[in-house]
Amino acid sequence: MAELREAKIELRFIMCADCLYKVVSALQKTDGVVQAKHNPATYPPWVWVQYDPIKLTEADIERVIEQTGYQIKGKKYPGLWESIRSLFQRS
């Protein structure tokens, strides 16, 4: 096993401890994640992840968070109007 890495990822729009728990639970089920933790008392919310870099990258971890329905602080996401506009744009 390679040397483990750690990532502390700040999240956006997490309003309750249950939402944060859903993110951590999804991460804990991910192959390559050794540990995932959070502290619901902190603001802004974040998760700490210890992972095997041979099995996944920090980008993979962020993708798991996004697939759970939450956003990463500092990343740009399309707003509602941009999403609607893209539906009508020609390729």
Secondary structure, DSSP 8 states (H G I E B T S, - for coil): ----EEEEEEEES--SHHHHHHHHHHHHTSTTEEEEEE-TTSSS-EEEEEE-TTT--HHHHHHHHHHTT-EETT-----HHHHHHHHHS--
